[in-house]
Amino acid sequence: MPPAKKSNRRKTTTKAAAKKPAAKPKAAAKSVPPDAVRVWRGYRLSTLAPKDFLTALGSVFIPVTAQLQRLYGLTAYLPTVSPLDKPAGVPDEIALVFYETQQAYTDTKQVVAGRAYSSLHSTVFAFPASQSGFPVLLADELAFDTPYHLFTDAADWQSGFTQLFVGTRKGTVAPKSFAASLLKFLKHVREHRPKGLEGAVVCVNADWVLYWEHWTNEAASLKGQISDLAKLAELVLLQPYVSTPVESSLTAHYPGLNVTGGESFNIRFPLVGNSNT
């Protein structure tokens, strides 16, 4: 018998992952206004070692955001944890945190659990370096450290396909020129909006750019030009968000997520029909 032919298919290996909680039925998808999102840029507390920071994010901070805030109007939560070898100045964690409305987010301050969640930030993040804010509609200027949304349509960011670009300003480019080139790119996206592009959010600093696109599906995203940003900034991350269910019960025995740095999670949790329940 002749020897068996060797297969040309490359074998792939994956890290052993903790068992994920089973996806639970959720309420109907919720499209929300593009300005009903907190655009978070977080910097690790200096007294917290990088490994402990990642553990805290995965075991406590990211899961509890969904578990608590979903009770008060949270509709989508997309955190990204930067790689440990990220360039200096780039936030250690960024996130889009969508609520039914801006008022729904504001009302969480009236609830004990909402205030407890807010205070939890200081256990892992440094202030005032860490910042969060609602985006405004992009016009003819791009101010540093101000989040913007490109379109006025409501969208459901927990469903569909979302991708992220993180980049830093090239050393040969002045901050003013950096902002001008990014504004030109963003205006082009807005004026030549491809079919299936449901939303876009951006935040630019003198030294970095964060840019998110939300599409109806991955196939539609192939018509986008997000990769062109690598011509304007040094690439740090360009990747999609991975659908990641978390345990929604506050009383369940649940270890949380395994976070090692460099992940983008689209956290999946059951939506609550009434944000006050």
KADAKA-V910127 format. One record per residue. N is the residue number from 0. RES is the residue in one small letter. PHI is phi in degrees with one decimal (999 if undefined). OMEGA is omega as a letter, one per 30 degrees, with the letter a starting at -180 (999 if undefined). Layout:
n:res:phi:omega
N:RES:PHI:OMEGA
N:RES:PHI:OMEGA
//
This chain:
n:res:phi:omega
0:m:999:a
1:p:-68.1:a
2:p:-64.1:a
3:a:-67.0:l
4:k:-74.1:l
5:k:-76.1:l
6:s:-76.3:l
7:n:-86.5:a
8:r:-71.0:a
9:r:-79.9:l
10:k:-82.5:l
11:t:-119.4:l
12:t:-121.3:l
13:t:-129.3:l
14:k:-71.0:l
15:a:-63.9:a
16:a:-112.7:l
17:a:-66.5:a
18:k:-62.0:a
19:k:-84.2:l
20:p:-67.3:l
21:a:-64.9:l
22:a:-63.7:a
23:k:-105.2:l
24:p:-57.8:l
25:k:-127.8:l
26:a:-68.0:a
27:a:-55.6:a
28:a:-55.9:a
29:k:-121.4:l
30:s:-84.9:a
31:v:-127.1:a
32:p:-60.1:a
33:p:-68.6:l
34:d:-97.8:a
35:a:-96.7:a
36:v:-129.7:l
37:r:-86.4:l
38:v:-98.1:a
39:w:-98.3:l
40:r:-131.0:a
41:g:-111.3:l
42:y:-116.5:a
43:r:-58.3:l
44:l:-61.5:a
45:s:-63.0:a
46:t:-82.2:a
47:l:-105.1:l
48:a:-62.5:a
49:p:-51.0:a
50:k:-63.3:l
51:d:-68.2:l
52:f:-61.5:l
53:l:-63.4:l
54:t:-62.4:l
55:a:-64.6:l
56:l:-62.5:a
57:g:-75.4:a
58:s:-88.8:a
59:v:-128.7:a
60:f:-63.3:a
61:i:-66.5:l
62:p:-61.6:a
63:v:-70.9:l
64:t:-58.5:l
65:a:-71.7:a
66:q:-62.7:a
67:l:-86.2:a
68:q:-71.4:l
69:r:-63.4:l
70:l:-72.9:a
71:y:-124.6:l
72:g:104.1:l
73:l:-66.7:a
74:t:-116.8:l
75:a:-160.9:a
76:y:-143.1:a
77:l:-127.9:l
78:p:-88.3:l
79:t:-126.4:l
80:v:-101.8:a
81:s:-67.1:l
82:p:-61.7:a
83:l:-63.8:a
84:d:-96.1:l
85:k:-60.0:l
86:p:-64.0:l
87:a:-59.5:l
88:g:98.0:l
89:v:-73.1:a
90:p:-56.2:l
91:d:-78.1:l
92:e:-145.7:l
93:i:-126.2:a
94:a:-161.6:l
95:l:-107.2:a
96:v:-123.6:a
97:f:-90.9:l
98:y:-120.9:l
99:e:-57.6:l
100:t:-152.1:l
101:q:-62.2:a
102:q:-65.1:l
103:a:-59.6:l
104:y:-65.5:a
105:t:-59.6:a
106:d:-67.3:l
107:t:-63.6:l
108:k:-70.7:a
109:q:-88.6:a
110:v:-110.4:a
111:v:-56.8:a
112:a:-62.8:l
113:g:-66.4:l
114:r:-69.3:l
115:a:-64.2:l
116:y:-63.1:l
117:s:-60.0:a
118:s:-69.5:l
119:l:-64.9:a
120:h:-56.1:a
121:s:-70.0:l
122:t:-81.9:a
123:v:-130.3:a
124:f:-118.5:l
125:a:-90.2:l
126:f:-126.9:g
127:p:-89.8:a
128:a:-59.3:l
129:s:-74.0:a
130:q:-138.8:l
131:s:-148.7:l
132:g:-168.7:l
133:f:-80.4:l
134:p:-80.7:l
135:v:-114.8:a
136:l:-67.6:l
137:l:-64.4:l
138:a:-115.7:a
139:d:-105.8:l
140:e:-132.8:l
141:l:-125.7:a
142:a:-84.0:l
143:f:-69.1:l
144:d:61.2:l
145:t:-122.3:l
146:p:-73.4:l
147:y:-133.0:l
148:h:-115.9:a
149:l:-91.8:a
150:f:-126.4:a
151:t:-100.0:a
152:d:-70.3:l
153:a:-75.3:a
154:a:-153.2:l
155:d:-105.7:a
156:w:-83.7:l
157:q:-79.4:l
158:s:-101.0:l
159:g:71.0:a
160:f:-133.7:l
161:t:-122.9:l
162:q:-132.7:a
163:l:-132.5:l
164:f:-119.7:l
165:v:-123.2:a
166:g:-145.3:l
167:t:-114.6:l
168:r:-65.4:l
169:k:-70.5:a
170:g:-60.9:a
171:t:-87.1:a
172:v:-108.8:l
173:a:-74.3:a
174:p:-52.7:a
175:k:-63.4:l
176:s:-69.4:l
177:f:-59.3:l
178:a:-64.1:a
179:a:-64.7:a
180:s:-68.5:l
181:l:-69.8:l
182:l:-62.6:l
183:k:-61.4:l
184:f:-61.7:a
185:l:-65.5:l
186:k:-63.8:l
187:h:-64.8:l
188:v:-60.4:a
189:r:-66.7:a
190:e:-81.0:l
191:h:-124.7:a
192:r:-65.1:l
193:p:-71.6:l
194:k:-63.7:l
195:g:99.1:l
196:l:-82.4:a
197:e:-90.8:a
198:g:-169.4:l
199:a:-151.6:a
200:v:-132.4:a
201:v:-142.7:l
202:c:-144.1:a
203:v:-122.9:l
204:n:-112.5:l
205:a:-60.6:a
206:d:-119.6:a
207:w:-152.6:l
208:v:-135.0:l
209:l:-119.5:a
210:y:-139.7:a
211:w:-115.4:l
212:e:-126.0:l
213:h:-118.1:a
214:w:-120.2:l
215:t:-62.4:l
216:n:-160.9:a
217:e:-66.2:l
218:a:-59.9:l
219:a:-63.4:a
220:s:-65.7:a
221:l:-66.5:l
222:k:-87.5:a
223:g:-84.4:a
224:q:-128.1:a
225:i:-59.0:a
226:s:-65.9:l
227:d:-66.0:l
228:l:-63.7:l
229:a:-66.8:l
230:k:-81.3:a
231:l:-104.0:a
232:a:-147.4:l
233:e:-71.4:a
234:l:-68.4:l
235:v:-110.3:l
236:l:-143.1:l
237:l:-145.1:a
238:q:-159.3:l
239:p:-84.8:l
240:y:-86.6:a
241:v:-98.9:l
242:s:-60.0:a
243:t:-135.4:l
244:p:-72.2:l
245:v:-126.8:l
246:e:-65.7:a
247:s:-93.2:a
248:s:-80.1:l
249:l:-73.9:a
250:t:-108.0:a
251:a:-73.6:l
252:h:-79.0:a
253:y:-150.0:a
254:p:-76.6:a
255:g:97.9:a
256:l:-105.8:l
257:n:-91.1:a
258:v:-114.6:a
259:t:-118.1:a
260:g:106.0:l
261:g:95.2:a
262:e:-97.0:l
263:s:-123.3:a
264:f:-106.4:l
265:n:-98.6:a
266:i:-70.9:a
267:r:-102.2:a
268:f:-147.8:l
269:p:-67.1:l
270:l:-79.7:l
271:v:-104.0:a
272:g:-63.5:a
273:n:-116.5:a
274:s:-65.8:a
275:n:-98.0:a
276:t:-95.5:999
//
